[in-house]
Amino acid sequence: MTYSLKSWFSFGAAAAVFIGVSQAVIPSNAYAADMLEGEGETLVEFGTGWYLRGDIGGSITTVAGETNVTSGDVDLGETISVSVAAGFEAGDGIRVEFGLSHLTGLSFSGSNGVDCGTELVGLVTVPITGNCSATFDGDVSSSSLTASAFKDFSKVAGFTPYVGLGGGFTYLSSSGVSWDAVCEGTAATDCGVGGGVGNFPIGSGSYAAESAFALTANAMLGASYDISENMKLDFGYKYTYIGSTTLATNSGSGLNQSDLDLESLQNHELRVGIRYAIW
């Protein structure tokens, strides 16, 4: 899997801006100490567990969809994931996070064999012979809001391994979903009137775009490394499961296509990011 230098450069620039802004708005250690020493003031101590996280990742996503045009697993391509989260270290290595993530570059495509149909020859209806198939494609947008719990383990060679589980909701929407069907003939009598040997279009159409919420579950495995007292490099693997919903509905005739239903979407993601303690 190849990712452009532009994507990684953009992430690096965003991280630098994020860190600079954080340092500008958060009181320095000296200022925090002054607050602690002031009589009659609320005691505030830096390092009580609150943090922000931002990361970027590369994804491999497959989806199980079901229509009479196509079925089975469909590759959604090499996508980029971007996520941000706010978290709290509850103690004993337990962390809780609330995060928002978005998958970009989802391109939905698939194909499957279909019945070639029938035609009227004289007064007799006969089946059309040949190898008929339909392909469809479109775009999908995915944004998720989840709550997750993590367990940090003891450091190993400076790295802190962790595992995590989470759940929430994903908002899915489709656009530009269309289909085309062809008949591949291998004999002069294939593909009906005007057919023969070769590929012949037998139909095309589109789906009406839909948007809906679906249940989501996550599992994470990774490690962090201390860059400074309040900053960690975070990298790991994230698995996302998104449940069933309808991505698009039948809006045309031909092949009697049904709605484009999502049975499940599974995303395997390698990601890297920054955790920054803010309090």
N, C-alpha and C positions, 0 to 999 in steps of 0.2 A: 504494500500500500504506500502511495507516494503523496505527500502533502507539500503544497507550495511554500517557498521561503516567505512569500508575501504574507501567508496566514500566520506563520510563527512570528514574523517581525511585528505584525499588527498586535498579536497577543503580548509580545514583550513590551511594546510601547504602551499598551493599555495598563499592563501591570506596573510600569514605572510611574505612570500618571497617578494610578490608584495609591501607590505607596507614598508619593510626594504629597498628595492631598491629605492622606491620613496623618502624616507627620505634621502637617501644617495645622490641622484642626484639633489634634489630640494634645493635651497638656504634656509638657516635658516632665522628666522624672523630678527635676528640681522644683518645678511648679507644684507637682503632686505632693512633694515633701512639705512645701510651705503650707499646703492645705491641711496636711496632717497635723502640723504644729500649731495652727491657728485655734485659739480657744473659742468655744461656742459654735464652731463650724462642724458640719457633718463630715465624719472621717471617710475618706475615699482612698482606696489602695489600688494601685495599678497591678494587673495580673490576677484579677479575680475570676477569669475564665471566659469572658465574652470575646468573640473573634469574628472576623469576616473571611470568607473564602471566595476565590474566583479561579476558574480553570477552563481549559480548552482541551478537546480530545478528538481523536479520530475514531470513527465508528464503522462497524460492519452490521447492517441491518437486514433482517429477512422478515417477510410477512406471509402469513397463511391467509389467502383470500379465497372466496368461493362464489363463482357465478357459473352459468352454463357456457360462458366464453372462456374462462380459465379457472384453474384450481391448483392447489398445492402451494409450495413455497415460492415466493417471488423475491428476487434480490432488489433491494432499494438503493444499491450502490454504495460508494465510499462517501460517507457524510461527515460533516464537522459538527461537533457538539460544543455548546457554550453554556456555562452555568455559573450562578452566583448563589451564595448562601450566607446566613447568619447562624452562628452556633454558640453553645455554652458548654464549658467543661464542668460537669457536675461532680467530679471527684471519683477516685478509685478507677481512673482510666476510662470513665464513661463520658461520652459527648453526645449532645443532642443538636441537630441541625434542621433548619427550615430553608429549603432551597427552591430555586427556579431554574429550569434548564430548557434549552431550545436546540432542536436538530435542524440544521440547514442542509440544503442540497438533496433532499429526498426526491428521487425521480422514480415514479411507480411504473413498472412495465411487466408484461407477461404475455404468454401465448398458450394455446391449447387446440387440440383437434376438435372439430365440430362436424355435425351432420351436413352433408351437401344439399339436402332438401330434395324436392321433387320437381318435375316439369310435366307439362301436358303435351303428349305426342299424339296428334290426331284427337281421338276421343278418350285416350288412355293416359292416366297419370302414372308415370314411371319414376323410379329414383334416379337422381343424378349421381353418376359415378366419378371417382377421382379422390384425391387426398385434399380435404378441406380443413383449413385452420383459420383461427382468428387471433389477432394480436391487439393489445390495447396499451395505452400509456397515459401518464398524467403526472401531476405534481401533488405532493402531500406536505403539509406543514404540521409540526408537532411541538407543543410547549407543555411542560409538566411542572406541577407544584406538588412538592413532597415534603414529608417529615421523616427524618432518619435518626437512628441511634447507632453510635459507634463504640467499639471497645478498643482502647489503645493498650498494647502490651509493653513489656520492658524493652528498653533500648538494646539493640544488637549492632555493634560496630558503628554507633552513632545514629542508627536508623530506628525509628519507632514504628513497628508494624501495627496494622489495625484491620478489623473487619467491621462491616456494618450492614444493617437491614433498614429498609424504608418502604413507604407506601404513600399513595396520594391519588391525584387525578391528572390526566393528560387531555389537552384540548387538541383534537385532530381536525384538519380541514383539507379538502381536495380542490383541485382546479384543473381545467383543461383535460379531463379524462375522455378519451375517444377510442374507438375501435375500428379495425378494418379486417375484412375476411377475404380470403383468396381460395381458389380451387387450383390444385396442381394436377394437371393431366399428364398421363403417361401413354395414352392411346388416343386415336382419332375420335373415339366415341365418348371420351371423358368430358366432364364439365358442361354438359348440356349443349343446347343450340349455340353455335358460335364458339364452341370450345375446341378441344383437341389436346395436342401436346404443348405443355407450357403452363404458365401461371395466369389465372384469370380472376379479376376482382368479382366478388359475388355480393358484397355489401359493406356498408360503413355507417357509422353513427357516433353519437356522443352520449355521455352521461351528465345528469344534472349534479353539480357540485354540492356536497354536503359538509356540515361541520357538527361535531358532537364531542361530549366528554366520555372518557373511558377510564376504568380503574387501572392503576399502575402499581407495580411492585419493583423494588430495587434490591440488589445485593452488591456489596462493595468489598474489595480486598486491595490493600495498598500499604504504603509506608510514608513517613514524613521524616524530614531532616532539618535540624535547627540551623537556619542561616544567621539569625541573631537572637537576642533575648526574647523578642516578641514576633519573630517572623519565621515561618516554616515553609520549606519546599514540600509539596504534597504531590505524590504520583501513585497511580494504581490502575486497577481494572474495575469497571462497573457494568453490571448486567441489568438490563431494564426489560420488564415484561409489561405490555399494554394489552388489555382485554378487548373483547369483541365490540364492534360498532359498525355502522354503515358509512362507507366513505363516499359513495355516489349512488344515485338512483337512476333507473331506466327512464330515458327521455326520448327514445326513438324506436323505430320499428326495425325489423330484420333480425334474424336468428332468435327472435323472442328473448333477447338478453334480459337477465334478471338484475336486481340491484347488486352493486359491488360491495359485498359484505366483508369486513375485516374479522377474521377469526382470532388472530393474535399477531402482535408485532413484537419481535425480540431484537434487542439492540445490544451488541457487544462492543464495549468502548474502552480504549486506552486513553488516559487523560493525565495532564500535568497542570499544577496550579500553585497558588500561594495562599497560605493561611496567615492572617495578620491579627495579633491580639490587640483589641481596641480598649480594653478595660481591665 
